[in-house]
Amino acid sequence: MEIILRPLRIIFRFLLFSSYAAIHTIRGFKINAFVKDPIERKRQFSRSIHQITSLCCKTLGIRVFVINPPPQGAPGLIVGNHLGFIDILASGSLRPLLFVTSLEMRQTPVLGLLTEMAGCIYVERRSRMGIQQELQQIINSLKEGFNVCLYPEATSHNGEHVLPFKRTLMTAAAYAGVPILPYVFNFKSIEGEDFTLKNRDHVCWYGDIPFVVAMVKALSLKYVDVEIKFLEPVHTTLEMERAEVANKLHQMISEKFVPVKMTTESVLCPQAEGV
């Protein structure tokens, strides 16, 4: 029966996701056209993506469990580990916020339009030429009262360990006078099973995996249980060493991160597991 239901599930959820994307895009164009104040425009963008990601989680089987959420309405630089687009949907569903993403994403067909209509702040990961201007955009948004979500690994990973953190953009919190709100994202259950090599490529988007392939695999799952656990806020100052702050945050998140399980079955039969 599951052999029949799985492709039907993919088609149904793809149509749902496409409709949400269309609604989000149309709403974004309207906001761009009729909202002239740049701060109010960002506020409406952040509310729109919050509503859409919440809908996606509910209808795509992403069940989000939140531990120690920070108070609503308090601006802060939200920092977490990054495994793909599932954690973006999950974190976006928590509250209105602005994401920091790469300029490369903006240049990607479809995804570029979706991120632009979400009010994303773009950074050029491949060059540091404009980093001060990019940093200033984040500072301004934090000072305007927005929560800004930054993935300091600068890319998504395969679930084996948290990648080293980039340092510069995290100084935005000190410049804006707001705390860094670190969280750890973990896959708790994938269709009732542990997060292992067997199912990793159904929930992680990393390396050279095409977005469409990663998306289809994720849509095929009945449900995924994820946990977002906020850790103690970190208050920084401009006098603190960037490396010290980055290392502290990396250690906090790494200690609570539950990596993919390297099961004996997965290691012995990698082709059967789709790795």
Summary of the structure (lengths in Angstrom):
residues: 275
radius of gyration: 18.6
end to end distance: 25.0
largest distance: 61.4
contacts: 865
relative contact order: 0.16
helix: 47%
strand: 16%
